[in-house]
Amino acid sequence: MRTEPHRKLTSPLDRVRNLGILAHVDAGKTTVTERILYATGTTHKRGEVHDGTTITDFDSQERDRGITIFAAAVTCSWAGHRINLIDTPGHVDFADEVERSLRVLDGAVAVFDAVAGVEPQSESVWHQADRYGVPRIAFVNKLDRAGADLDAAVASIRDRLRTVPLVVQLPIGREDGFTGVVDLVRMRALVWADGRDTYEEGEVPEELRDEAGRRRRLLEETVAELHPEALEEFCARAALADTTLAAALRELTRTGEGVVVLCGSAYRNRGVEPLLEAVVAYLPSPLDVPPVRGAAGDGEQERAADPAAPFAALAFKVSAGPTGRLTYLRVYSGTVGKGESVLDAGTRRTERIGRILRVRADRHVDVDTAVAGDIVAVIGPKAARAGTTLCAPDAPLVLEPPVVADPVVSVAVEARRSTDTERLMAALVRLAEEDPSLLVRTDPETGQTVLSGMGELHLEVAAEKIRRDLGLELRVGRPQVSYRETVGRGVSGLVYRHVKQDGGAGQFAHVVVDVEPWEAPEDGSAGGAEFAFRSSVTGGRVPQEYVRAVEAGCRDALAEGPLGGHPVTGLRVTLTDGATHPKDSSEMAFRTAGRFALREALRASAMVLLEPVAEVTVTVPDESVGGVLGDLAARRGRVSGSEARAGAVVVTATVPLAELFGYATALRSRTQGRGTFTTRTAGYAPAPAASVARSGG
């Protein structure tokens, strides 16, 4: 890590943009980021993914593989605004990096391929941003490619993402002849001459004036339908002033009712400056987003983006650097200075901020303070992990951490030399601290160390990181999927009595429970939870504090199911009756009763083994379709659709994750290296009987 001299980190909050770049793998996301850094003067040479010269993909594995693996933060300036930018991974195996980044962002640019439109992982990251209410603008990239079609890409945004696209640009030229855009808000042409990095502004070309006028009219009509003030002006004047249109676009972006769509070719450096202008014009500052809410004492508290308020920040990334352990923070309120003490709200431990760094991927600038709205890295906190809240010691606050996905693939790992076993364990623990979606455990039956993650590539990257960083030689076993168990048919009225007398204070708890399959409500109001608990006990037969203890005991029992010891999901438990003892009942007794009652109920229920499945999108030449479809069928895949596209066929199928190990090699073999595929997680599905036996059931 390189560092530079101390500088002040101050900027009016209305001139700060905390921005993420989101996309499907290979949509050009990192190239967009690199061109932004070049356009803002942060770098003086354009970084190229294919040359391994990018700033944000600085890890050796990222450069070797040509993909973004780790979210990288960069600070740059444009038109008097400071932009804290995070380049996120596009591969499904690293979706947790995207999740942690989205938790701390105020806005995002979603990048789409002008040929492919909305791809599977584009859809996934879009819905991730929906969960956190992150306003977005869209950039349709690669307009210089053969087959590029802005209108088709916009249609896919409308249809697949269920949003209203507000197209503010019209391309000048097609495919290799793409030279610029017409700005439909100001009705000006922006043209990039060959060899020039900046555009020349001029009149709309004669041959495009009618089309530009038609599209401007369509934009005004769409905005007027969504924005009341714009509708009033449109009804009065039959048109919208440029200032009214721009203000309405900003408001619709902030509320998420529409998404501004721009276009260009990042590789050829066309469309990047207008994209930056749109970031400044339409995406919110920290002042425009609602105050952050957190737990304080027995209630909730809001913290506005005010440098004078008590300090509160959320750690969203932890990494080890040459100069120490870096904790990346989004500061939501207050001010923190170098050398100050802060409270880790989770552990109640006081930590000292040794250094504050403004980040630029693997290079950093020391600063003296960080204020509300900043994204910085700090050195000093020893126990903070992703999701930790750091706050003022005299004003504790716990912010909601990012959601961590459950691992779906596991491998056994061991050091080749027994003398390296302790070093390996230390390295695995450190990896899990940096990446919460990695889980390290010891198999109780075999004694093996098991590393679990989000996919085969995720685990490959983790193992390779240990090899490169520490020089450790590893043995890595075959990947195994992580099964789940669920209730196919439940039981009613299961009675469990927990009675224990050992001479001292006794334990007594009597519970009656029903267990049934859990079904998500159609309106999605359950928020994605797949365990529900409720009590129908009347007459005070089980006090409320004991009801909560029964629920906690049931949650304890979910860790291991009866089929093979896999986690249990997708069930509803109802406490229907119970009894207490005036002296021997306690919360501990009812928690124990809840745990054993659910275990017995699960053994009495008809259980179903679930295996993780993935949605696979395979792009193959026309002549290879038959062989690829046959291979997918052999892998228990269910084809859900196909689409012809420029001499190729795009096949979409749902395939068990266990059947996809080694699929990249098989696909290359069947298509002479011309086939490609992408995946995204699609939840769990019932596994065949043979899988029950393999899983230990």
C-alpha positions in Angstrom: 0.0 0.0 0.0 1.3 3.4 -0.9 0.6 6.4 1.2 0.8 10.2 0.5 1.2 13.2 2.8 -1.5 14.4 5.2 -4.4 16.4 3.7 -7.6 17.8 4.9 -10.8 15.8 4.0 -13.4 18.5 3.9 -16.2 19.1 1.4 -19.7 20.5 1.9 -22.1 17.6 2.3 -24.3 18.7 -0.6 -21.2 18.3 -2.8 -20.4 14.7 -1.8 -21.6 11.6 -3.7 -21.2 8.1 -2.3 -21.4 6.0 -5.4 -21.3 2.4 -6.4 -20.7 0.8 -9.8 -22.9 -2.3 -10.3 -23.1 -4.7 -13.2 -23.1 -8.2 -14.5 -19.6 -9.7 -15.0 -18.0 -8.4 -18.3 -20.5 -5.5 -18.8 -17.6 -3.1 -18.5 -18.0 -2.0 -15.0 -14.3 -1.8 -14.1 -13.5 0.0 -17.4 -16.2 2.6 -16.5 -14.5 3.1 -13.2 -11.1 3.4 -14.7 -12.4 6.0 -17.2 -14.0 8.0 -14.4 -10.7 8.1 -12.6 -9.0 9.2 -15.8 -11.6 11.9 -16.6 -11.4 13.3 -13.0 -7.6 13.5 -13.2 -7.2 10.9 -10.5 -5.0 8.9 -12.9 -3.0 10.2 -15.8 -3.1 7.0 -17.8 -6.1 4.9 -18.7 -6.1 1.5 -16.9 -7.1 -1.5 -19.0 -8.5 -4.7 -17.7 -6.9 -6.8 -20.4 -3.4 -5.3 -19.7 -3.7 -5.7 -15.9 -3.1 -2.0 -15.4 -6.3 -1.1 -13.6 -6.4 0.9 -10.4 -9.4 -0.8 -8.7 -8.6 -4.4 -9.8 -5.2 -4.2 -8.0 -5.1 -7.7 -6.5 -2.9 -10.1 -8.4 -5.8 -12.6 -8.7 -8.1 -9.9 -10.2 -5.5 -9.1 -12.8 -4.8 -12.7 -13.6 -8.4 -13.6 -13.9 -9.6 -10.4 -15.5 -12.5 -10.0 -13.1 -13.3 -7.9 -10.0 -13.2 -10.0 -6.9 -12.9 -7.4 -4.0 -14.9 -4.2 -3.7 -12.4 -1.3 -4.1 -13.0 2.2 -2.9 -11.7 5.3 -4.6 -12.0 9.0 -4.0 -12.0 11.5 -6.9 -13.3 15.0 -7.7 -15.5 16.3 -10.5 -17.0 19.8 -11.0 -16.3 20.8 -7.4 -17.9 17.6 -6.0 -16.1 14.8 -4.1 -17.1 11.3 -5.3 -16.4 8.3 -3.1 -16.7 5.5 -5.5 -16.9 1.8 -4.9 -16.2 -0.7 -7.8 -18.1 -3.9 -6.9 -17.7 -7.4 -8.2 -20.0 -8.7 -10.9 -19.6 -12.4 -10.4 -22.3 -14.2 -8.4 -19.8 -15.8 -6.1 -18.9 -12.4 -4.7 -22.4 -11.0 -4.3 -21.8 -10.6 -0.6 -19.2 -7.9 -1.4 -21.9 -6.1 -3.4 -24.3 -6.5 -0.4 -21.9 -4.9 2.0 -21.1 -2.0 -0.3 -24.8 -1.3 -1.1 -25.4 -1.0 2.7 -23.3 2.2 2.8 -23.9 3.8 -0.5 -26.2 6.8 -1.3 -26.4 6.1 -5.1 -25.2 3.8 -7.8 -24.5 3.5 -11.5 -25.8 0.3 -13.0 -23.8 -0.7 -16.1 -25.5 -2.7 -18.9 -24.1 -4.3 -22.0 -25.7 -2.7 -25.1 -25.8 -6.1 -26.8 -26.9 -8.4 -24.0 -29.1 -5.9 -22.1 -30.1 -7.0 -18.6 -28.2 -10.1 -17.7 -28.9 -12.4 -14.8 -26.4 -10.9 -12.3 -27.5 -7.4 -13.4 -30.9 -8.4 -12.2 -29.6 -9.7 -8.9 -27.6 -6.7 -8.0 -30.5 -4.4 -9.1 -32.8 -6.2 -6.6 -30.0 -6.0 -3.9 -30.0 -2.2 -4.4 -33.9 -2.3 -4.2 -33.6 -3.8 -0.7 -31.5 -0.9 0.5 -33.4 1.8 -1.4 -30.3 2.9 -3.3 -31.2 5.4 -6.1 -29.6 4.5 -9.4 -28.9 5.7 -12.9 -28.2 3.4 -15.8 -25.3 3.5 -18.3 -25.7 1.3 -21.4 -22.1 0.5 -22.3 -20.4 -0.9 -25.4 -22.5 0.9 -28.0 -19.5 0.5 -30.3 -19.9 -3.3 -30.5 -21.5 -5.2 -33.3 -25.2 -5.8 -32.5 -25.4 -2.9 -30.0 -29.0 -1.7 -29.6 -29.9 1.0 -27.1 -33.6 0.6 -27.5 -33.4 -3.2 -27.0 -31.3 -2.7 -23.8 -33.8 -0.1 -22.5 -36.7 -2.5 -23.2 -34.9 -5.2 -21.1 -34.5 -2.7 -18.3 -38.2 -1.9 -18.4 -39.3 -5.5 -18.7 -36.9 -7.4 -16.4 -36.2 -4.8 -13.7 -39.8 -3.5 -13.5 -38.8 0.1 -13.6 -39.5 3.2 -15.7 -36.4 4.0 -17.9 -36.0 7.8 -18.6 -33.7 7.9 -21.6 -31.9 11.2 -21.7 -29.5 10.5 -24.6 -29.8 9.5 -28.3 -26.7 7.8 -29.9 -25.0 9.5 -32.8 -23.9 6.6 -35.1 -24.2 2.9 -34.7 -21.8 0.2 -33.7 -18.2 1.0 -35.0 -19.5 4.4 -36.2 -20.7 5.5 -32.8 -19.2 8.9 -32.2 -21.3 10.7 -29.6 -24.7 11.4 -28.1 -27.5 13.9 -28.3 -28.3 15.3 -24.8 -32.1 15.3 -24.8 -32.3 17.5 -21.7 -30.3 20.4 -23.2 -30.9 19.3 -26.9 -27.2 19.6 -27.7 -24.9 17.1 -29.5 -21.8 15.8 -27.7 -19.2 14.4 -30.1 -15.9 12.7 -29.4 -13.5 13.2 -32.3 -11.0 10.3 -32.9 -8.1 10.5 -30.5 -9.8 13.1 -28.2 -10.7 12.4 -24.6 -13.3 15.2 -24.2 -16.4 15.9 -26.2 -17.1 18.9 -28.4 -20.6 20.4 -27.9 -22.6 21.6 -30.9 -26.0 21.6 -32.7 -28.0 18.4 -33.1 -27.1 16.9 -36.5 -29.7 17.7 -39.1 -30.5 14.0 -39.8 -31.3 13.4 -36.1 -33.4 16.5 -35.3 -36.7 14.9 -35.9 -35.8 11.8 -33.9 -34.3 13.8 -31.1 -37.4 15.9 -31.0 -39.6 12.9 -30.8 -37.6 11.3 -28.0 -37.5 14.6 -26.1 -41.3 14.7 -26.3 -41.6 11.1 -25.1 -39.2 11.9 -22.2 -41.3 14.9 -21.2 -44.6 12.9 -21.3 -43.1 10.1 -19.2 -41.8 12.5 -16.6 -45.1 14.4 -16.5 -46.9 11.2 -15.8 -44.7 10.5 -12.7 -44.0 14.0 -11.3 -47.0 16.3 -10.2 -45.2 19.6 -10.7 -43.9 18.6 -14.1 -47.4 17.6 -15.0 -48.8 21.0 -14.1 -46.2 22.7 -16.4 -46.7 20.2 -19.2 -50.5 20.8 -19.1 -50.1 24.5 -19.1 -47.4 24.8 -21.7 -47.5 21.5 -23.6 -43.8 21.2 -22.9 -41.2 21.2 -20.0 -38.5 23.8 -19.5 -35.0 22.3 -19.3 -34.7 23.3 -15.7 -38.0 21.7 -14.8 -37.1 18.5 -16.6 -33.7 18.3 -14.8 -35.2 18.9 -11.4 -37.9 16.3 -12.0 -35.4 13.7 -13.2 -33.4 14.3 -10.0 -36.5 13.9 -7.8 -37.6 10.7 -9.7 -34.2 9.2 -9.3 -34.0 10.0 -5.6 -37.4 8.4 -5.0 -36.8 5.4 -7.2 -39.8 6.0 -9.4 -37.7 6.2 -12.5 -34.2 5.5 -13.7 -32.2 7.9 -15.9 -30.6 6.1 -18.8 -27.4 7.3 -20.4 -25.2 5.5 -23.0 -21.7 5.3 -24.4 -18.6 3.3 -24.8 -16.3 3.4 -21.8 -13.5 1.5 -23.6 -13.4 4.2 -26.3 -13.9 6.9 -23.6 -17.2 8.1 -25.1 -20.0 9.0 -22.7 -18.0 9.1 -19.4 -18.0 12.9 -18.8 -21.8 13.1 -19.3 -22.1 10.2 -16.9 -20.2 12.1 -14.3 -22.4 15.1 -14.9 -25.5 12.9 -14.4 -24.0 11.6 -11.1 -23.6 15.1 -9.8 -27.0 16.3 -11.2 -29.3 13.3 -10.3 -27.8 11.1 -7.6 -28.3 12.2 -3.9 -25.8 13.6 -1.5 -25.7 12.4 2.1 -28.1 15.3 3.0 -30.7 14.0 0.5 -31.0 10.5 2.1 -33.1 9.8 5.2 -31.2 9.8 8.6 -29.7 6.5 9.6 -31.5 4.6 12.3 -30.0 2.4 14.9 -30.6 0.7 18.3 -29.9 2.9 21.3 -30.8 1.4 24.7 -34.3 0.0 24.6 -35.4 2.0 21.6 -34.3 3.4 18.2 -32.6 6.6 17.4 -32.0 8.6 14.3 -28.7 10.2 13.3 -28.7 12.8 10.6 -25.7 13.5 8.4 -24.4 16.3 10.6 -20.7 16.8 11.4 -21.7 18.2 14.8 -23.8 15.2 15.9 -22.4 12.3 17.9 -20.1 10.1 15.9 -21.5 6.9 14.3 -20.0 4.9 11.5 -20.5 1.4 10.0 -17.6 -0.9 9.1 -18.4 -2.5 5.7 -15.0 -4.1 4.8 -11.9 -5.3 6.6 -8.7 -6.1 4.9 -5.0 -6.7 5.9 -2.5 -4.3 4.3 1.2 -3.9 4.5 0.8 -1.1 7.1 -1.8 -2.9 9.2 -5.4 -3.9 9.4 -7.7 -1.6 7.4 -11.2 -1.1 8.5 -13.4 0.7 5.9 -16.0 3.0 7.3 -19.0 4.9 6.1 -19.4 7.8 8.5 -23.1 8.6 9.0 -22.9 11.3 11.6 -20.4 13.3 13.6 -16.7 13.8 13.3 -13.7 11.6 14.3 -10.1 12.6 14.5 -6.8 10.7 14.3 -5.9 9.5 17.8 -9.4 9.6 19.2 -11.1 6.7 21.0 -14.4 5.2 19.7 -16.7 2.5 21.0 -17.3 -0.8 19.2 -21.0 -0.9 19.9 -21.2 -4.7 19.5 -18.4 -5.8 21.9 -18.6 -2.6 24.0 -14.8 -2.4 23.6 -13.0 1.0 23.3 -10.8 1.2 20.2 -8.3 3.9 19.2 -8.2 5.4 15.7 -4.5 5.5 14.9 -4.7 6.7 11.3 -7.5 7.9 8.9 -7.0 7.3 5.2 -8.7 8.6 2.1 -8.8 5.6 -0.1 -7.7 5.1 -3.7 -7.8 1.3 -4.1 -4.4 0.1 -2.8 -3.1 3.7 -2.4 -4.1 6.0 0.4 -3.8 9.5 1.6 -3.5 10.3 5.3 -6.1 12.8 6.6 -6.6 14.2 10.1 -10.4 13.9 10.4 -13.4 12.2 8.8 -16.9 13.7 8.9 -20.5 12.7 8.2 -20.8 11.5 4.6 -17.2 10.3 4.3 -16.1 6.8 3.2 -12.6 6.2 4.7 -10.3 3.5 5.9 -8.9 3.6 9.5 -6.1 1.8 11.1 -6.3 1.0 14.8 -9.5 -1.0 15.6 -8.4 -4.6 16.3 -11.7 -6.4 16.7 -14.0 -4.6 14.2 -15.5 -6.7 11.4 -17.8 -6.0 8.5 -21.1 -4.9 10.1 -19.5 -3.5 13.2 -20.7 0.0 14.4 -18.1 2.4 15.7 -19.6 5.3 17.7 -18.9 8.0 20.3 -18.4 6.4 23.7 -20.9 8.7 25.3 -23.6 8.2 22.7 -23.7 4.4 21.9 -25.7 3.4 18.8 -25.9 0.0 17.0 -26.5 0.3 13.2 -28.1 -2.5 11.3 -25.3 -4.6 9.6 -25.5 -5.8 6.0 -27.2 -9.2 5.5 -24.7 -12.1 5.2 -25.7 -14.9 2.8 -25.5 -18.5 3.9 -22.6 -20.4 2.3 -23.7 -23.0 -0.3 -20.4 -24.8 -1.2 -17.8 -26.4 1.1 -14.3 -27.9 0.7 -12.0 -29.6 3.1 -8.6 -27.9 3.4 -5.4 -29.0 5.1 -1.8 -27.9 5.1 0.6 -30.2 3.1 3.1 -30.0 6.0 1.7 -30.7 9.5 4.0 -28.0 10.9 1.9 -25.4 8.9 -1.5 -26.4 10.4 -1.6 -23.6 13.0 -0.5 -21.0 10.4 -3.3 -22.3 8.1 -5.9 -22.0 10.8 -4.8 -18.5 11.6 -5.0 -17.6 7.9 -8.5 -19.1 7.6 -9.7 -17.2 10.6 -8.3 -13.9 9.2 -10.0 -14.6 5.8 -13.4 -15.2 7.5 -12.9 -11.8 9.3 -12.3 -10.0 6.1 -15.1 -11.9 4.2 -18.1 -12.8 6.4 -19.6 -15.0 3.6 -16.7 -17.4 4.3 -17.3 -19.9 7.1 -14.6 -22.0 8.8 -15.5 -25.0 10.9 -14.2 -28.4 12.0 -16.2 -31.4 10.9 -17.0 -33.2 14.2 -17.0 -36.7 12.5 -13.8 -36.5 10.4 -11.9 -33.7 12.3 -11.3 -32.0 8.9 -11.1 -28.2 8.6 -14.0 -27.2 6.3 -14.1 -23.9 4.4 -17.6 -22.9 3.1 -18.4 -20.1 0.7 -20.7 -18.8 -2.0 -19.4 -20.9 -4.9 -16.5 -22.8 -6.5 -14.7 -19.7 -7.6 -15.1 -18.0 -4.3 -13.4 -20.9 -2.5 -10.7 -21.1 -5.3 -9.9 -17.5 -4.7 -9.7 -17.9 -0.9 -7.3 -20.9 -1.2 -5.2 -19.1 -3.7 -5.0 -16.0 -1.5 -3.5 -18.1 1.3 -1.0 -19.7 -1.1 0.1 -16.3 -2.5 0.1 -14.2 0.6 1.6 -16.7 3.1 3.4 -19.2 0.8 1.4 -22.1 2.4 1.0 -25.3 0.4 -2.6 -26.6 0.7 -4.6 -29.7 -0.1 -8.1 -28.8 -1.1 -10.8 -31.4 -1.3 -13.6 -31.7 -3.9 -16.4 -29.1 -3.5 -19.5 -30.3 -1.7 -22.8 -28.4 -1.7 -24.5 -27.3 1.6 -27.8 -29.0 1.9 -30.8 -27.8 3.9 -33.8 -29.7 5.4 -37.4 -28.6 5.5 -40.8 -29.9 6.6 -42.8 -31.6 4.0 -45.7 -32.6 6.3 -45.7 -31.5 9.9 -47.2 -32.8 13.2 -49.7 -31.4 15.6 -50.0 -31.5 19.4 -46.5 -32.8 20.1 -46.1 -32.7 23.9 -42.8 -32.3 25.6 -42.2 -32.2 29.4 -38.8 -31.1 30.7 -38.5 -32.1 34.3 -35.2 -32.2 36.2 -34.6 -32.8 39.9 -31.0 -33.1 41.1 -31.3 -32.1 44.7 -31.1 -28.4 44.2 -33.4 -26.0 42.4 -35.4 -28.1 39.9 -36.3 -27.4 36.2 -39.8 -27.7 34.9 -41.3 -26.8 31.5 -44.3 -28.3 29.7 -44.9 -27.3 26.1 -47.2 -28.4 23.3 -46.3 -27.4 19.7 -47.5 -27.7 16.2 -45.1 -27.8 13.3 -46.1 -27.1 9.7 -44.4 -26.1 6.4 -43.8 -22.3 6.2 -45.1 -20.5 3.1 -44.1 -17.0 2.2 -47.0 -14.6 1.9 -47.7 -13.5 -1.7 -47.0 -9.9 -0.9 -43.5 -10.7 0.3 -44.2 -9.1 3.7 -42.2 -11.7 5.6 -39.0 -10.1 4.5 -37.3 -13.4 3.3 -37.4 -15.1 6.8 -38.1 -18.9 6.5 -38.8 -19.6 10.2 -41.9 -18.3 11.9 -42.9 -18.8 15.5 -46.2 -17.8 17.1 -48.0 -18.6 20.3 -51.8 -19.3 20.6 -51.6 -20.0 24.4 -54.4 -18.3 26.3 -55.1 -17.7 29.9 -51.5 -16.9 30.8 -50.7 -20.6 31.0 -47.2 -19.8 29.6 -45.9 -16.3 30.6 -44.6 -14.1 27.8 -41.0 -14.3 28.9 -41.2 -18.1 28.7 -42.8 -17.9 25.3 -39.7 -16.0 24.1 -37.5 -18.7 25.7 -39.4 -21.4 23.8 -38.8 -19.6 20.5 -35.1 -19.2 21.3 -35.0 -23.0 22.0 -36.7 -23.7 18.7 -34.2 -21.6 16.9 -31.4 -23.6 18.6 -32.9 -26.8 17.2 -32.8 -25.4 13.6 -29.0 -26.0 13.5 -29.3 -29.7 12.8 -32.1 -31.6 11.1 -32.9 -35.3 11.4 -32.0 -36.3 7.8 -28.3 -35.6 7.9 -27.6 -32.9 10.5 -28.2 -30.1 8.0 -29.7 -26.7 9.0 -33.5 -26.7 8.9 -35.5 -24.0 7.1 -39.0 -23.3 5.9 -41.2 -24.2 8.8 -43.7 -22.6 11.2 -43.9 -23.5 14.9 -47.0 -22.7 17.0 -46.9 -23.0 20.8 -50.5 -24.2 21.5 -50.3 -25.0 25.2 -48.1 -25.4 28.2 -47.8 -25.4 31.9 -45.4 -24.0 34.6 -44.3 -24.9 38.1 -44.5 -22.1 40.7 -40.8 -22.7 41.8 -39.0 -24.8 39.2 -40.0 -23.1 36.0 -37.4 -20.7 34.4 -36.5 -19.2 31.0 -33.6 -21.8 30.8 -36.0 -24.7 31.4 -38.5 -23.5 28.7 -35.6 -22.8 26.3 -34.4 -26.4 26.8 -38.0 -27.7 26.4 -38.4 -25.7 23.1 -35.2 -27.1 21.7 -36.0 -30.8 22.5 -39.7 -30.4 21.6 -38.8 -29.2 18.1 -36.2 -31.9 17.7 -38.8 -34.6 18.5 -41.4 -32.9 16.2 -38.9 -32.8 13.3 -38.2 -36.5 13.8 -41.9 -37.2 13.7 -42.5 -35.0 10.6 -42.0 -36.0 6.9 -38.8 -34.1 6.1 -37.5 -33.1 2.7 -33.8 -32.6 1.8 -33.1 -29.4 -0.1 -30.2 -28.7 -2.4 -29.0 -25.3 -3.7 -29.9 -24.6 -7.3 -28.6 -21.9 -9.7 -30.1 -20.1 -12.7 -27.6 -20.8 -15.6 -27.5 -18.6 -18.7 -25.5 -20.3 -21.4 -24.6 -18.6 -24.7 -23.6 -21.1 -27.4 -23.2 -21.2 -31.2 -26.2 -22.4 -33.2 -24.6 -25.6 -34.1 -23.8 -26.6 -30.5 -27.3 -26.1 -29.0 -28.3 -29.7 -29.2 -25.3 -31.0 -27.3 -25.5 -28.3 -24.7 -29.2 -29.0 -24.1 -28.5 -32.7 -23.7 -25.7 -32.0 -21.2 -27.9 -29.7 -19.2 -30.6 -32.4 -19.1 -27.9 -35.0 -17.9 -27.1 -32.5 -15.1 -30.7 -32.5 -14.0 -31.2 -29.1 -15.5 -34.7 -27.7 -16.3 -34.6 -25.4 -19.3 -36.8 -22.3 -18.8 -36.2 -20.4 -22.0 -34.0 -19.8 -25.1 -33.4 -16.7 -27.3 -31.7 -16.3 -30.6 -29.1 -13.5 -30.6 -26.6 -12.6 -33.4 -25.6 -16.1 -34.6 -25.8 -17.6 -31.1 -28.5 -19.0 -28.8 -28.9 -18.0 -25.2 -30.3 -20.8 -23.1 -31.6 -20.3 -19.5 -32.0 -23.2 -17.2 -32.2 -24.1 -13.5 -29.5 -26.6 -12.5 -28.6 -28.1 -9.1 -25.4 -26.4 -8.0 -23.7 -29.8 -7.3 -24.0 -30.6 -11.0 -22.2 -27.5 -12.1 -18.8 -28.3 -10.7 -16.4 -28.5 -13.7 -19.1 -27.3 -16.1 -16.8 -24.6 -17.6 -14.5 -27.2 -18.9 -17.3 -29.4 -20.3 -18.9 -26.4 -22.0 -15.7 -25.4 -23.7 -15.2 -28.9 -24.9 -18.7 -29.1 -26.4 -18.5 -25.7 -28.1 -14.8 -25.7 -29.2 -14.2 -22.9 -26.7 -16.9 -20.6 -28.0 -19.6 -21.2 -25.3 -19.9 -19.0 -22.2 -22.1 -19.2 -19.2 -23.0 -17.3 -16.1 -24.9 -18.3 -13.0 -26.8 -16.7 -10.2 -28.2 -18.4 -7.0 -31.9 -19.4 -7.3 -32.5 -20.7 -3.8 -33.1 -24.3 -2.8 -35.2 -27.1 -4.3 -36.0 -30.7 -3.2 -33.2 -33.1 -3.8 -33.7 -36.6 -5.3 -33.6 -39.7 -3.0 -30.0 -40.5 -3.9 -28.9 -37.2 -2.6 -30.4 -37.9 0.8 -28.2 -41.0 1.1 -25.1 -39.0 0.0 -25.8 -36.2 2.5 -25.8 -38.5 5.5 -29.5 -39.1 5.8 
